[in-house]
């Protein structure tokens, strides 16, 4: 079963602010997702990590 996750920017951590929503299979991928994405608030490519929905 795929579940919805949200990605938040690591440098500009503001509660409630999220940039991307993705789906992930939690049975096969148990670790937290960390990827480089564009942050419209920082206006640069930064690391984004998985957060609670």
Order of alpha helices (4+ residues) and beta strands (2+ residues): beta-beta-beta-beta
